[in-house]
Amino acid sequence: MSHTVASTPDAVTLAQQLIRFDTTNPPGHEAACVRFVESLLSDAGIATRIVAKDPERPNLVARLPGRGEAPPLLLHAHVDVVPTAGQDWTHPPFSGDLRDGHVWGRGAIDMKGSLAGMLAALLRLTAYGTPPAGDVILAVVSDEENGSAVGARYLVQEHAHLFDRVAYAVGEDGGAGLELGGRRRLHPIVVAEKRAVWLRATFHGPAGHASRVTPAHAAPRLLARLLNALDDGGLGPRSTEAGTRMLTELAAAHPGPLGEALLRFRDDPADTAALDALSERDARYLCSVSRHTANPTVIRAGTKTNVVPGEISVDIDGRLLPGPFTTDGFIAELKDRAGFPMDVEVLVEGEEMPGPVFGPFYDRLAGVLRAADPDGIPVPMVTTASTDARLFPQLGIASYGFMPLLLGAGLPYRDLLHAPDERVPVQALRFGAHCFEQLLLSYP
């Protein structure tokens, strides 16, 4: 048995192999990578099934049978990655190079490194011949980085039966992370996500010759007012269940002035001065998960330099906090902040996630992290990004972001997702694989 277990590929090798598939989305072309995972699992005796809306962009659903003593557990991971065009990389982004104790390449963090940990855990359990308490389902999907239409959304809408009786799902953490000066090592467990509501605001004013001063209601002046109203990208501060618990637990782990500041911000998220002692990165994160955000990103205006445009449109990336917040309420708040009439079109409206689910499974995730890293602190967190975790709750599945990594102080690796020189430490990958293995062995 020991010989068989030793022969299973480890997370480092798997991460390198996965990164070497160029699955840039768009266009995606994830098929070769998905087929590689299918072959790997099939050769180990794990049942697999390919489900595809687009043959070039398939999804894999694999099932490791359990002992029938618990509901099935879902692990899900996407293999598509964002583009690298226009970025300067130290090592080629699809090389999977092992340099300086790191695996380099697009997807190392988001999220082929995490998938490697899941695969290593499944392969080790299979080699041990020790079935988990319940079936483990692994969904390897396409298209997460561009809306999930042929990936997780397709699975949820057209193949929901594949996830019958699943109670809990574990996927990526969306880059959620805090450093807090490196005083304690923090392990995020994402319990809620902000959801995307992308808008196009259009407003009108008198067109005319650009050689004259413009009236107060001219479209360019309205644009200036809108940009000024949204200069920091945030709307009014709010408390949420997930945010309140996160700040409470962070404060408990950091007694003294830092903990007091976190409690002060928890009790009054309008008091951003409470975050002055934090790094700019950490302060921005905490502000972002205590208010809806609205960032102007694309402006369309004018056709000629000497003509004042009579119409301007602005695309706005809106992100709503988890909780009972509606798109209509968000638009009303945006219009009130701007202070002038505008037409608003909804371009994208993300799925609403239910509130955070704390309980035995969350405690299990936290327990796995505490056992693997006694000096670390598991923390419930909200991610500002949207992931496939927004989709599986439609099937009644409580979803969590769980990307266990053993990281030291210094470079915030989670900030490298979508960035040049994305990489992950070797020790972090092996730590993650160990945590996934322990989760499968100890579930429920």
N, C-alpha and C positions, 0 to 999 in steps of 0.2 A: 504493500500500500504506500509506503513512504516513497518508493521509487516512482510510482504513478503520480503522486502529488507533486513531487519535485519536478516532474517533466511538464507540468502545466505552465504556460507562459505567464510571466508576471506583468504587473500593470505597466511597467516602464516599456517593455518590449511592445505590448499591445498599443500603448499610446503612440509610439513611434510609427507602428504599422498603420494605424488609423489616420494619423496626420498626413501620411504620404499620399493619401487619396485626395485629389483636389476636388472638393465638393462645394466650391464657391457658389453662393446663392445670391443673386441669379447668376447662372441658369440652374444650378443645383447639380444635376447629373450624379445623384447619390448612389445609383444602382451598383456600381462596382464595389463601393464601400459596404453597402448593405449585404451584398452577396458574400463578401469576405467574412462578415460576422456570421452569416447563415452557415457557411462552410465550417467555421470554427466551432460553432455550437453543435451542428449536426454530427461532426466527427467525434464530439464528446458524448454523443448519445442523447442530446437534448432536442426535444421535438420543436420544429420551427415551421412557420407559415409565412409566406410572402403575400401581402395585401397591397394592391396598387391601384390608384386612380390613373396614374401615368406610369407606364412601364419603365421609363427612365428615372422615375423618382419613387421607388417602392418603399414600403414599410415592412419591417420584420416583427412578427409577434412570436416569441419563444416561450415555452412553458416547462419549468422544472417541477415535476410532481412532488407534492409534500405528503405528510402523513394524514391529512384530512382532519387535523385537530384545530385548524384556524382558517379563516377566510383567506382567499388568495391575496398576495401582496404584489403590487405593481411597481416595477422600476421602469422609468422611461427616460430616453436620451435621444437627442437629435444628432445627426451626423453632418448636416449642412453647416457651413461657416460663412461669415461675412467676407466681402472682398478685401484684397490687400493692395489693390491698385492705388498708386500715389503715396504709398508708405515706404519708408526706408527701413530695411531689415538688416540686422547684423548677420544673420544666417538665412538662407532661402526659406520662405514661409511654409513650404510643403516638403522640407527635407527630413523633418523629424530628428534633427541632429541631437546627439547627446554630448553636450559641452558644458564644462564648468559645473557639473552636478545638476544640470537642468535638461529637460526635454524641450526643445525649441520648436515652434511652429504654430500656424494658425489652427486654433481648436484645442491647444494645450490646456487652456482654462475653460473655454466655451465651445463644446463641452466634451471633446474626445478624450481628454484625460480622465474625466469622471466616468465616461462610458467604459474606459479601460479598467477602472476599478470595479465596476459592476461585473464586467465579463470575467475578470480574474477571480472574483468571489464565486460566481456561478460555476466556473470550471473547477475550482478547488472543492466546492461542495460535491460536485459530481464525482470527482476523483476520490474523495473520501468515502463516497457511498452512503452519506448521511443525509437523508431527506429532511428538509425543513418542516416545521409544524404545518404550514399550509403551502399550497402551490405558489411558486414564484413566477410571475409573468414579466418578461422583459420586452418592452416595446421600443424598437430602434426605428426612429422616424425621420422623414425628410421635411424640409420646408419650414422649420420653426423660425428661421431668421427672416422669413418673408410672408408671414401670415398664417402658416400651417394649413393652407387649403388642401394640399394633397398629402398632408401628414397627419398630425394628431386630430385636427378637426374632421378629416375624412374618416378616420378610425372611429371617433366618437359618434359621428352622425350615421355612418353606414355599417359599422361592424361592432356595435355596442355589445353584442352577445359575447365577444371575445373577452370581455371584462366582467362577466356575470359574477356577482358575489364579492367582487373586490371591495374592500373597506378602505384601504389606504394606498396612496401612491407617493413615490419618492422620485423627484427629478432634480433639475439644476437649481442653484440658488440665485440666479439672475445677477450675479456680481455684488450681492449685498455684503458689506463688510465695513468694519470700523477698526481703527488702530488705537485710539485713545492714548497716544504716546507710547504704546508698547508696554504699558504697565502690567497688563495681563493678556495672555493669549486668548482670543475670543473665537468661538466656533459658531457661526451663524446657523440657525435653523429657521428657514423662511416659512412663516405661517400665514402670510398674506402678501398680495401684490397690489400695486397701483394698476389701474386699467387705462388703456389708451382711449382718448376721445380726440381725434384729430378734426380740426375745423378749418373752414375757409371763411374769413370775415371780409365782406365787400362793402365799401362805402363810396358815396358819390359827392361831388361838389361841382362848382362851375369850372368849365374848361376855359382856357384863354391864353393870351400871349404871355410868354414867360419873362418878358422884360419889365413887368410891373409887379408891385407887391401884391400878395394874394390875400383874399378875404379870409376871415376866421373860419369859415365853413368850407374852404377849399380842401380837396382831397389830400394834398400833401401835408397840410397842417393837421388834418385829422389823423393821418398816418403818424405824424410826430407825437400827437397826444396818445395814440394807442401804444406806441413803442415806449414812451415814457411811463405809461401806466403799468406796463409789464416789464419794467427794466430789470427786475431781479427774477422774473419768471415765476413768481409765487403769488397766490391769491391769499385769502384770509386764513389765519392759523386755526387748526382744529385738533382736538384730541380724538384718538381712536383706541379701541380695546387693545389691538396689537401694539400700537406705539406706546401706550401707557405701561403695558407689562414689560416691554423691552427696556424702557427707561428705568423702571423700578428695579429690574434685575441688574442692569448695568451699574446703577448707583450702589446697589448692595455689594457688587464686586469691586467697587472703587471707593472705599470709605475715605472721608476727608473732604477737602475742598472740591475735588472733581465730582464726587458723588453728590455733594450738596448742590452743585451747579446743575447736574443732570436732573435732580428732583425739582429744582426751581423751574427748569424748562418744561419738565413733565406737567407741572401744575399750571404753567402759563406759557404755552408755546409761542405767544407773541413776544415774550421776553428773550429776544435773540442775544441780548447782551450776556445772558447766562452762559453762552457758548464761546465767549471771547477767549477762554483759556484753551480751547480745543484747536486743533489744526484746521486750516481752511477747508480741507477735504472732509473731515468729520463733521464740521459745523454745517457744511452744505448738505451732507447726507441727512442729518437730523432735521434740518429745516425742510428738506424735500419730502420727508415722510410725516410731516406735521401740517401739510397744506396741499391743496390741489396746485399743480403747476401748469403754466401756460406760456410756452416759449414761441415767439414768432420765428419762423424758419425760412419761409419763401415769400418774397414780395413781387407782385406783378403790377407794373405801373408804366404808363406812357409809351409813346412810340417815337417821339422826336424831342430833341433837347430844348427847343424853344417853344414847346407847347405844354402848358400846365395840364396834366391829365384830369379828366373829369371822373375817372373811376380808378380805384386802387383795390386790390385784393391782397390779403395776407393769410398765408397758411400758418396755423397755430398747432403745435404739438401739445395737446392737453393730456394730463395724467391725473386721474381722480383717485383719491384715497380709498382704501377698502372700507366698506361700510355702506350705510343706506343713503348713498349720494347718487343723484340722478343726472343724466346728461342735460335735461332741461334746467335743472338748478345750477349746473356749472355754467351754461350759456348765459343765464340771467345774471350770475355773479360777474362774468366776464364783461357783459354789456354795461353793468353798473360801474365796474371799475373804469371802463373806457370813458363813459360819460357822454356818449353821443350815439345816435341811431346807426345801426349797421345790419346788413343781412348776413346771417350765419348759416352755412351749409355744413352738415356733418359728413366728413369724408370717411372716417373710420370710427367705429364704436366697438370697443373691446368688450368681451364677455365679463359680466360681473362675477366675482368670486364671493362665496359666502364668507361669513366672519371666521376668524381663526378658531381652530379646533384644538383645544388643550385637553389632555387626558392621557390614558395609558400609552397610546402610541407615541405621542410627543415625548412623554417621559422615557419611553424606550430609546428613542433617538438620542435624547440628552444623556441617558445612562451609558450608551455605547461610547459616546464621546468622552465622558468622564472616566470611564474605565481605560480607554486607550490613551488619554492624556490627562492624568490627574491634576496637572498644573493649569489646564485650560478651563475656560468657562463657556458652556453652551448658552446661547442667548437667542430668544425668539426675535425674529427681525421681519421687517417689511422691505420688500425690494421695490425700487422705483421702476424697474423694467417689467415687461410682460413676458411670460414663458408659457410653455404648453400646460403648465399647472392650472391655467385659467379654464381649460377645456374639460379635464376629467371630472371636476365637481358636477358637471351636468349629468353625470351618471351616478351621482350620490357618493362619489369617492372623495374622501378628505385628502387633500394634497399638500405636500411639504417640499420645500427646497432643502436638499441635504447634499452638500458637496464637501465631505470631510477632507481637510488638508492640514498637515502639520507645517505651519509657517512660522518663521522667526520674525523678529522686529526688523523693520527696514522697508524693502520694496513691497508696496501693497499689490500683490500679484493679481487680486481680483480686478484691479483697475486696468489690467492688460487685456481684458477681453475686448475685442474689436480694435485693438491698438497694435502698432508695430512692435516687434520683438516679444510677442506673446510667448510665454514659457512657464514651466512649472518645475519646482525642485523634484528630484528623484525621490527623496525621502517623503515628500508630500503625497506623491502618487501611491507609494507603498502603504503609507498610513491610511489613505482613503480606501484602498483595496481591503486592508485589514478591517476597517470599520464596516464596510459593506458585508464582509464575511460574517462578522460578529452580529450584525443586524439580522442577517438571514438565519443564523443559528439560534438566536435568542427570541426572534419574533414568535408569538405576539408578546 
